[in-house]
Amino acid sequence: MSVELSVHGLTKVHSGQTSSALTSLDLTVRPGSCTVILGPSGSGKSTVLRMIAGLDAPTTGTIRIDGVDVTGVPAEERGVGMVFQRPMLFPHMSVVDNIGFAYRAAGHKRSHAREQAHRYLELVHLGDIGDRSVSDISGGQAQRVALARSLAGSPRVLLLDEPFSALDPLLRTEMHDLVREIRTELDQTLVLVTHDQQEAAALADSVAVLIDGELQHHSDVASAYTRPSTLAVNRLMGGLNEIDGHLAGGVHRSAIGDFEVDAAFGDGSAVLLLRHEMIRVVGTSEVRGVVAALRPTGFRSIADVRIGGASVKVELPAGAKTRVGETISLEIPPEARAVIFR
């Protein structure tokens, strides 16, 4: 049965430092859910995981698993598993013995440890390589073995510290599929750290955005894209459009025109955010501009459209015939709009 993980006021100041690596983090991960902690390098993401795992002690704050305060509990007694960026397998052991290590450490016989290990090998689709040396398997296989080894310890919470960042795009996609499959099979509570917003979108039930050691946003994935709490969060989530203007009476006025926005707060200088993927090129509309540049992004492209002295970036569909210098009309639906005060 999955458990809830929560941290309250979690703060870390490293020895010899005056500023906090992490400042007063409050975060709850619902039982059986996957929360992705997203942020740039140095934002405190891995620091959070290390403190949850018991590998590092917080300066202040508490960590609770299933409602029990485990802040002072040794790492090996917390029931937390962790998969790191590098597999860190035991080189002198076979694949199956690596996975069965938790059982051997608990005093079980080697035969029992191997029997249990084979179950997790099958779970990660590597049932035929158990007898191999870890030096004879690929990087993708090694990361699957590391994942199986963590799961074999039957952790109540599984922590993933950018474990797929060194893999090529195809292997990363395969690992994402595997994590989703394992969640269905084991009903696991997961926390994944990454700097990749696409990976967050692929795996998360909720996204917690850390920037400079502070939690700037926590929501479901869709809201993180369309209703970011700060400009920094918008940029981290791949937002490309930030239009300066003024908000009054629920209408944002700027060089590109007047747009109603869902804003239940006051008036003042505000930035209009427009998700480029949600803007559509249409036959005719009140929003018209000239294509100033086109940037290929693989099968699609991004058009830089000049409107009233401002620039709006629009993701064009595959096969679009839009050309530089062409005047086009845009439809910007309400769900593509958000505002943030300066």
ZALOTI-242673 format. One line per 3 residues: number of its first residue (from 1); their letters; for each residue x, y, z of C-alpha. Coordinates in nm, 2 decimals. Example, Ala and Ser with C-alpha at 12.3 -4.5 7.8 and 13.67 -1.06 7.14 Angstrom:
! residues 2
1	as	1.23,-0.45,0.78 ~ 1.37,-0.11,0.71
! end
This chain:
! residues 342
1	msv	0.00,0.00,0.00 ~ 0.14,0.34,-0.10 ~ 0.21,0.61,0.15
4	els	0.21,0.99,0.17 ~ 0.53,1.18,0.18 ~ 0.55,1.54,0.32
7	vhg	0.82,1.78,0.41 ~ 0.76,2.10,0.62 ~ 0.99,2.40,0.65
10	ltk	1.28,2.20,0.50 ~ 1.59,2.42,0.49 ~ 1.95,2.34,0.42
13	vhs	2.25,2.56,0.47 ~ 2.57,2.37,0.38 ~ 2.88,2.40,0.60
16	gqt	3.08,2.71,0.52 ~ 2.80,2.87,0.33 ~ 2.59,3.18,0.44
19	ssa	2.30,3.14,0.19 ~ 2.06,2.85,0.19 ~ 2.07,2.57,-0.07
22	lts	1.71,2.52,0.02 ~ 1.47,2.75,0.19 ~ 1.16,2.65,0.39
25	ldl	1.02,2.39,0.15 ~ 0.67,2.27,0.22 ~ 0.56,1.99,-0.02
28	tvr	0.32,1.69,0.00 ~ 0.33,1.39,-0.23 ~ 0.00,1.20,-0.23
31	pgs	0.00,0.82,-0.19 ~ 0.07,0.64,-0.51 ~ 0.14,0.97,-0.70
34	ctv	0.45,1.09,-0.88 ~ 0.57,1.44,-0.80 ~ 0.85,1.58,-1.03
37	ilg	1.08,1.84,-0.87 ~ 1.18,2.05,-1.17 ~ 1.45,2.32,-1.17
40	psg	1.78,2.44,-1.32 ~ 2.11,2.31,-1.20 ~ 2.20,2.43,-0.85
43	sgk	1.83,2.49,-0.76 ~ 1.83,2.25,-0.47 ~ 1.66,1.96,-0.63
46	stv	1.90,1.68,-0.54 ~ 1.95,1.84,-0.19 ~ 1.58,1.77,-0.13
49	lrm	1.61,1.40,-0.23 ~ 1.92,1.35,-0.02 ~ 1.74,1.48,0.29
52	iag	1.43,1.27,0.22 ~ 1.65,0.96,0.18 ~ 1.84,1.04,0.50
55	lda	2.18,1.09,0.32 ~ 2.19,1.44,0.44 ~ 2.04,1.62,0.74
58	ptt	1.83,1.93,0.71 ~ 1.93,2.24,0.89 ~ 1.57,2.29,0.99
61	gti	1.24,2.13,0.90 ~ 1.07,1.79,0.92 ~ 1.02,1.49,0.69
64	rid	0.71,1.27,0.73 ~ 0.64,0.93,0.57 ~ 0.29,0.80,0.63
67	gvd	0.24,1.07,0.89 ~ 0.55,0.96,1.09 ~ 0.84,1.20,1.15
70	vtg	1.15,1.03,1.01 ~ 1.38,1.34,1.01 ~ 1.62,1.18,1.26
73	vpa	1.57,0.82,1.15 ~ 1.88,0.65,0.99 ~ 1.86,0.62,0.61
76	eer	1.85,0.24,0.62 ~ 1.54,0.24,0.84 ~ 1.33,0.49,0.65
79	gvg	1.19,0.26,0.38 ~ 1.31,0.49,0.10 ~ 1.48,0.37,-0.22
82	mvf	1.69,0.59,-0.44 ~ 1.81,0.57,-0.80 ~ 2.09,0.80,-0.89
85	qrp	2.20,0.95,-1.22 ~ 2.47,0.69,-1.25 ~ 2.36,0.32,-1.19
88	mlf	2.64,0.26,-0.93 ~ 2.61,-0.12,-0.95 ~ 2.84,-0.35,-0.76
91	phm	3.10,-0.44,-1.02 ~ 3.20,-0.77,-0.85 ~ 2.84,-0.91,-0.86
94	svv	2.63,-1.04,-1.14 ~ 2.31,-0.86,-1.24 ~ 2.08,-1.09,-1.03
97	dni	2.30,-1.06,-0.73 ~ 2.30,-0.68,-0.75 ~ 1.93,-0.68,-0.75
100	gfa	1.91,-0.94,-0.46 ~ 2.16,-0.74,-0.25 ~ 1.88,-0.60,-0.02
103	yra	1.77,-0.95,0.06 ~ 2.12,-1.07,0.14 ~ 2.18,-0.77,0.36
106	agh	1.86,-0.86,0.55 ~ 2.01,-1.20,0.62 ~ 1.83,-1.41,0.36
109	krs	1.99,-1.70,0.19 ~ 2.14,-1.65,-0.15 ~ 1.88,-1.88,-0.32
112	har	1.60,-1.68,-0.17 ~ 1.76,-1.35,-0.27 ~ 1.81,-1.46,-0.63
115	eqa	1.45,-1.60,-0.65 ~ 1.31,-1.26,-0.54 ~ 1.56,-1.07,-0.77
118	hry	1.43,-1.26,-1.07 ~ 1.08,-1.12,-1.01 ~ 1.22,-0.76,-1.04
121	lel	1.43,-0.85,-1.34 ~ 1.11,-0.96,-1.51 ~ 0.94,-0.63,-1.40
124	vhl	1.21,-0.43,-1.58 ~ 1.21,-0.67,-1.88 ~ 1.56,-0.81,-1.83
127	gdi	1.47,-1.16,-1.73 ~ 1.73,-1.32,-1.96 ~ 2.04,-1.13,-1.84
130	gdr	2.05,-1.22,-1.47 ~ 2.37,-1.42,-1.49 ~ 2.57,-1.16,-1.68
133	svs	2.84,-0.94,-1.52 ~ 2.73,-0.58,-1.49 ~ 3.04,-0.49,-1.70
136	dis	2.88,-0.68,-1.99 ~ 2.55,-0.48,-2.01 ~ 2.46,-0.16,-2.18
139	ggq	2.40,0.18,-2.01 ~ 2.03,0.15,-2.06 ~ 2.03,-0.20,-1.91
142	aqr	2.24,-0.09,-1.62 ~ 1.99,0.18,-1.53 ~ 1.71,-0.07,-1.54
145	val	1.91,-0.30,-1.31 ~ 1.96,0.00,-1.07 ~ 1.59,0.06,-1.08
148	ars	1.51,-0.31,-1.01 ~ 1.76,-0.31,-0.72 ~ 1.59,-0.01,-0.56
151	lag	1.25,-0.17,-0.60 ~ 1.37,-0.50,-0.46 ~ 1.41,-0.33,-0.12
154	spr	1.03,-0.28,-0.12 ~ 1.06,0.10,-0.05 ~ 0.76,0.29,0.07
157	vll	0.89,0.59,-0.13 ~ 1.11,0.57,-0.44 ~ 1.33,0.87,-0.52
160	lde	1.47,0.92,-0.88 ~ 1.76,1.17,-0.91 ~ 1.78,1.24,-1.28
163	pfs	1.84,0.87,-1.36 ~ 1.77,0.90,-1.73 ~ 1.97,1.22,-1.82
166	ald	2.27,1.03,-1.96 ~ 2.05,0.81,-2.19 ~ 1.98,0.88,-2.55
169	pll	1.63,1.01,-2.64 ~ 1.50,0.66,-2.74 ~ 1.62,0.49,-2.43
172	rte	1.48,0.78,-2.22 ~ 1.14,0.73,-2.37 ~ 1.16,0.36,-2.30
175	mhd	1.25,0.43,-1.94 ~ 0.95,0.67,-1.91 ~ 0.73,0.39,-2.04
178	lvr	0.88,0.15,-1.79 ~ 0.83,0.38,-1.49 ~ 0.46,0.42,-1.59
181	eir	0.43,0.05,-1.61 ~ 0.59,-0.01,-1.27 ~ 0.36,0.25,-1.11
184	tel	0.06,0.05,-1.24 ~ 0.21,-0.27,-1.11 ~ 0.34,-0.16,-0.77
187	dqt	0.13,0.15,-0.67 ~ 0.45,0.33,-0.58 ~ 0.49,0.68,-0.43
190	lvl	0.75,0.85,-0.64 ~ 0.96,1.17,-0.64 ~ 1.16,1.24,-0.96
193	vth	1.42,1.52,-0.99 ~ 1.48,1.66,-1.34 ~ 1.57,1.98,-1.52
196	dqq	1.38,1.87,-1.83 ~ 1.02,2.00,-1.85 ~ 0.93,1.74,-2.12
199	eaa	1.03,1.46,-1.88 ~ 0.82,1.62,-1.61 ~ 0.53,1.63,-1.85
202	ala	0.57,1.27,-1.94 ~ 0.58,1.13,-1.58 ~ 0.43,1.38,-1.33
205	dsv	0.10,1.39,-1.16 ~ 0.22,1.72,-1.01 ~ 0.51,1.95,-1.07
208	avl	0.70,2.13,-0.80 ~ 0.93,2.40,-0.95 ~ 1.24,2.49,-0.75
211	idg	1.44,2.80,-0.84 ~ 1.73,2.93,-0.63 ~ 1.63,2.69,-0.35
214	elq	1.28,2.82,-0.32 ~ 0.95,2.65,-0.43 ~ 0.80,2.89,-0.69
217	hhs	0.52,2.67,-0.82 ~ 0.34,2.35,-0.74 ~ 0.04,2.22,-0.94
220	dva	-0.07,1.96,-1.19 ~ 0.12,1.95,-1.52 ~ -0.13,2.14,-1.73
223	say	-0.14,2.44,-1.49 ~ 0.23,2.46,-1.47 ~ 0.23,2.52,-1.84
226	trp	-0.07,2.75,-1.87 ~ -0.08,2.92,-1.53 ~ 0.28,2.95,-1.40
229	stl	0.33,3.15,-1.08 ~ 0.63,3.35,-1.19 ~ 0.81,3.45,-1.51
232	avn	1.10,3.21,-1.41 ~ 0.86,2.92,-1.40 ~ 0.71,3.02,-1.73
235	rlm	1.05,3.01,-1.89 ~ 1.14,2.68,-1.73 ~ 0.82,2.53,-1.87
238	ggl	0.92,2.64,-2.22 ~ 0.70,2.95,-2.24 ~ 0.82,3.18,-2.52
241	nei	0.58,3.48,-2.51 ~ 0.60,3.76,-2.25 ~ 0.42,4.07,-2.35
244	dgh	0.45,4.38,-2.13 ~ 0.14,4.58,-2.07 ~ -0.12,4.69,-1.82
247	lag	-0.40,4.49,-1.66 ~ -0.73,4.67,-1.57 ~ -1.07,4.52,-1.51
250	gvh	-0.96,4.17,-1.63 ~ -0.83,4.31,-1.96 ~ -0.46,4.32,-2.06
253	rsa	-0.37,4.60,-2.29 ~ -0.04,4.60,-2.48 ~ 0.11,4.66,-2.83
256	igd	-0.06,4.34,-2.96 ~ -0.41,4.45,-2.85 ~ -0.66,4.40,-2.57
259	fev	-0.71,4.06,-2.43 ~ -0.95,3.94,-2.16 ~ -0.77,3.72,-1.90
262	daa	-0.88,3.51,-1.61 ~ -0.74,3.73,-1.34 ~ -0.91,3.75,-1.00
265	fgd	-0.66,4.01,-0.86 ~ -0.59,4.38,-0.89 ~ -0.48,4.61,-1.17
268	gsa	-0.14,4.73,-1.26 ~ 0.16,4.67,-1.48 ~ 0.15,4.30,-1.59
271	vll	0.30,4.06,-1.83 ~ 0.08,3.87,-2.07 ~ 0.19,3.51,-2.12
274	lrh	0.08,3.33,-2.43 ~ 0.15,2.96,-2.49 ~ 0.29,2.94,-2.83
277	emi	0.16,2.58,-2.89 ~ -0.20,2.69,-2.83 ~ -0.20,2.99,-3.08
280	rvv	-0.36,2.90,-3.41 ~ -0.31,3.05,-3.76 ~ -0.66,3.12,-3.90
283	gts	-0.81,3.26,-4.22 ~ -0.91,3.59,-4.06 ~ -0.91,3.75,-3.72
286	evr	-0.86,4.08,-3.54 ~ -0.50,3.98,-3.45 ~ -0.28,4.01,-3.76
289	gvv	0.09,4.03,-3.79 ~ 0.39,3.98,-4.03 ~ 0.61,3.67,-4.01
292	aal	0.96,3.81,-3.93 ~ 1.14,3.48,-3.89 ~ 1.10,3.11,-3.89
295	rpt	1.29,2.86,-3.67 ~ 1.27,2.49,-3.74 ~ 1.21,2.27,-3.44
298	gfr	1.21,1.93,-3.61 ~ 0.89,1.84,-3.78 ~ 0.73,2.17,-3.68
301	sia	0.86,2.53,-3.67 ~ 0.83,2.85,-3.46 ~ 0.72,3.16,-3.64
304	dvr	0.82,3.50,-3.50 ~ 0.52,3.72,-3.58 ~ 0.55,4.10,-3.54
307	igg	0.23,4.27,-3.42 ~ 0.22,4.64,-3.34 ~ 0.59,4.66,-3.25
310	asv	0.58,4.35,-3.03 ~ 0.67,3.99,-3.12 ~ 0.46,3.68,-3.07
313	kve	0.60,3.34,-3.12 ~ 0.37,3.07,-3.27 ~ 0.42,2.70,-3.32
316	lpa	0.32,2.61,-3.67 ~ 0.18,2.27,-3.75 ~ 0.37,2.02,-3.96
319	gak	0.37,2.10,-4.33 ~ 0.27,2.46,-4.28 ~ 0.34,2.68,-4.59
322	trv	0.39,3.00,-4.39 ~ 0.68,3.22,-4.52 ~ 0.88,3.51,-4.39
325	get	0.72,3.84,-4.49 ~ 0.37,3.69,-4.51 ~ 0.09,3.86,-4.32
328	isl	-0.11,3.61,-4.11 ~ -0.41,3.61,-3.87 ~ -0.39,3.45,-3.53
331	eip	-0.65,3.31,-3.29 ~ -0.53,3.33,-2.93 ~ -0.78,3.13,-2.72
334	pea	-0.85,3.23,-2.35 ~ -0.69,2.91,-2.22 ~ -0.36,3.02,-2.39
337	rav	-0.35,3.34,-2.18 ~ -0.22,3.41,-1.84 ~ -0.08,3.72,-1.66
340	ifr	0.19,3.79,-1.40 ~ 0.24,4.13,-1.23 ~ 0.58,4.29,-1.26
! end
